[in-house]
């Protein structure tokens, strides 16, 4: 069972490595250091970080999760700043941890009160499963989860009070013959995320797996969400306000 599961993951890797996405407010995180301001009172000041899902790859409108979240919140009469998007296509947990060491990124986090994070998918689909079947999938899940824990700890160090939304994993191959074998891995990962951060009331794990399991909400690259998929993920976040 494990070998078939990993084989399906190996098959999955090639479908998204070329994809690019553009959304959100561009930020030069290499600019000169400045003094961070406190998040505004009574206004949602969001930032989104992580990988191509956070970046918005596959959304033809260019809005992605971040832009759609802002639109949704404003429709609900929340006073909301434009979102800052510093996500990077192809980013893995190690890449994000390195990015979080930047003083300018930490200042941006400190100035936000809502932080949306999508990371870990490339570690699971790419780094560990693309070359050869893993002997111990649970060990790999645990290793990536530890990296996610370090990521959240770094964010918390920069901003102890912000609400953090961590995007869960979905199975883009649920409708394929091999896709059903990936679903237990996805479910296991999402359960581990919930358990990992259950004691932090300011962390929400945003479930996405059900959004793609029975309906085709993928983009043309057959890996990232399409417009509807991104809209529903953003709605899940907005529903938590």
C-alpha positions in Angstrom: 0.0 0.0 0.0 2.8 2.4 1.0 4.7 1.7 -2.2 1.6 2.4 -4.3 0.9 5.6 -2.4 4.4 6.9 -3.0 4.3 5.9 -6.6 1.2 8.0 -7.1 3.1 10.9 -5.4 6.0 10.5 -7.7 3.6 10.7 -10.7 2.1 13.9 -9.2 5.4 15.8 -9.1 5.8 16.6 -12.7 2.5 18.4 -13.2 3.3 21.6 -11.3 7.0 22.2 -11.4 6.7 24.6 -14.3 3.8 26.7 -13.1 4.1 30.4 -12.3 1.7 32.8 -10.5 1.3 36.5 -10.0 -1.0 38.0 -7.3 -0.9 40.3 -4.4 1.1 43.4 -3.6 4.8 43.0 -4.6 7.3 43.7 -1.9 11.0 44.1 -2.1 12.1 42.2 1.0 15.8 43.1 0.3 15.2 46.8 0.9 16.9 48.7 3.7 15.8 47.9 7.2 13.2 50.1 8.8 11.3 50.3 12.1 8.2 48.1 12.2 5.0 49.8 13.0 2.3 48.1 15.2 -0.6 46.5 13.3 -3.5 49.0 12.9 -6.3 48.9 15.4 -9.7 48.1 14.0 -8.3 47.2 10.6 -7.3 43.8 9.1 -3.7 44.0 7.9 -3.0 40.7 6.1 0.1 39.1 4.7 0.4 35.8 2.9 3.6 33.7 2.7 4.8 30.4 1.5 4.6 28.6 -1.8 2.8 28.7 -5.2 -0.5 28.1 -3.6 0.0 31.2 -1.5 1.3 33.0 -4.6 -1.9 32.2 -6.5 -0.6 30.1 -9.3 -3.5 28.9 -11.5 -5.9 31.7 -10.7 -6.7 33.4 -14.0 -7.8 36.6 -12.2 -4.5 37.0 -10.5 -6.2 37.3 -7.1 -5.3 34.0 -5.6 -6.2 33.3 -1.9 -4.9 36.7 -0.8 -6.7 39.0 -3.2 -9.9 37.0 -2.9 -9.7 37.0 0.9 -9.5 40.8 0.9 -12.5 41.1 -1.5 -14.5 38.7 0.7 -13.7 40.5 3.9 -14.6 43.8 2.4 -17.9 42.5 1.2 -18.6 41.5 4.8 -17.9 45.1 5.8 -14.5 44.4 7.5 -12.1 47.3 7.2 -9.2 45.5 5.4 -5.9 46.7 3.9 -4.6 45.3 0.7 -2.8 42.0 1.3 1.0 41.8 1.1 2.1 38.7 -0.9 5.7 37.5 -0.5 5.1 33.9 -1.4 7.5 32.2 -3.8 6.7 29.6 -6.4 8.3 26.3 -5.6 9.2 27.2 -2.0 9.7 24.5 0.5 9.9 24.8 4.3 13.6 25.4 4.3 13.2 28.2 1.8 10.5 29.9 3.9 12.5 29.5 7.1 15.4 31.3 5.3 13.1 34.0 4.1 11.8 34.5 7.7 15.3 35.3 8.8 15.2 38.6 6.8 14.7 41.6 9.1 12.5 43.2 6.4 10.2 40.1 6.3 10.0 40.1 10.1 9.0 43.8 10.1 6.2 43.0 7.6 5.0 40.2 9.8 5.1 42.5 12.9 3.0 45.0 11.0 0.3 42.4 10.2 -2.5 41.0 12.3 -3.5 38.2 9.9 -0.8 35.9 8.5 -1.8 33.2 5.9 0.7 30.4 5.4 0.9 27.8 2.7 3.9 25.6 3.0 5.0 21.9 3.1 3.3 20.7 -0.1 6.5 20.9 -2.1 8.4 19.0 0.6 5.9 16.2 0.5 5.2 16.0 -3.2 8.7 17.0 -4.4 11.7 16.6 -2.2 10.9 13.2 -0.6 8.7 11.4 -3.1 10.0 12.3 -6.6 13.2 10.2 -6.9 12.4 6.9 -5.2 9.7 5.3 -3.0 10.2 6.2 0.7 10.5 3.3 3.1 8.8 5.2 5.9 6.2 7.7 4.8 5.2 8.5 8.4 8.8 9.5 9.2 8.8 11.9 6.3 5.4 13.4 7.4 6.9 13.9 10.9 10.0 15.5 9.5 8.1 18.1 7.4 5.7 18.7 10.3 8.7 19.5 12.5 9.7 22.1 9.9 6.2 23.6 9.9 6.5 23.9 13.7 9.8 25.8 13.3 8.1 28.0 10.7 5.2 28.9 13.0 7.6 29.4 15.9 9.6 31.9 13.8 6.4 33.7 12.8 5.3 33.8 16.4 8.7 35.3 17.4 8.1 38.1 14.9 4.5 38.6 15.9 3.2 36.9 19.0 -0.4 38.1 18.6 -1.4 37.8 15.0 -3.9 35.2 13.8 -2.2 32.6 11.7 -4.1 30.6 9.1 -2.2 27.5 7.9 -3.5 26.0 4.6 -4.1 22.3 4.7 -3.3 19.8 1.9 -5.7 18.6 -0.8 -5.4 15.8 -3.2 -5.3 17.1 -6.8 -5.4 13.5 -8.2 -8.5 12.3 -6.3 -10.4 11.5 -9.5 -7.5 9.6 -11.1 -7.1 5.8 -10.8 -4.0 6.2 -8.5 -5.4 9.2 -6.7 -7.5 7.3 -4.2 -4.3 5.9 -2.8 -3.1 9.4 -2.0 -6.1 10.4 0.1 -5.0 8.5 3.3 -1.7 10.4 3.1 -3.5 13.8 2.7 -5.9 13.0 5.5 -3.0 11.9 7.8 -1.1 15.1 7.1 -4.1 17.3 7.8 -4.8 15.5 11.1 -1.2 15.9 12.1 -1.4 19.7 11.4 -4.6 20.0 13.6 -3.0 18.1 16.4 0.3 20.0 16.2 -1.4 23.4 16.7 -4.5 22.5 18.7 -3.4 24.4 21.8 -2.9 27.7 20.0 -6.2 29.5 19.8 -4.8 32.0 17.3 -3.9 29.3 14.7 -6.5 28.0 12.3 -5.9 25.0 10.0 -7.8 25.7 6.9 -9.2 22.5 5.5 -9.2 22.2 1.7 -9.2 18.5 0.9 -13.0 18.2 0.7 -13.2 21.2 -1.8 -11.3 19.1 -4.4 -12.3 15.6 -3.6 -15.7 15.4 -5.4 -15.6 18.5 -7.7 -13.0 19.5 -10.3 -11.9 22.9 -9.1 -8.3 22.7 -10.5 -6.6 25.0 -12.9 -5.3 24.0 -16.4 -2.0 22.7 -14.8 -4.2 20.0 -13.0 -2.4 20.7 -9.7 -3.1 24.2 -8.5 -6.7 25.4 -7.8 -8.6 27.3 -10.4 -10.6 30.4 -9.8 -13.4 28.6 -7.9 -11.0 26.6 -5.8 -9.1 29.7 -4.7 -12.4 31.5 -4.0 -13.6 28.7 -1.7 -10.3 28.5 0.2 -10.4 32.3 0.8 -14.0 32.0 1.9 -13.0 29.4 4.5 -10.6 31.8 6.0 -13.1 34.7 5.9 -15.6 32.5 7.6 -13.3 32.3 10.7 -13.6 36.1 11.3 
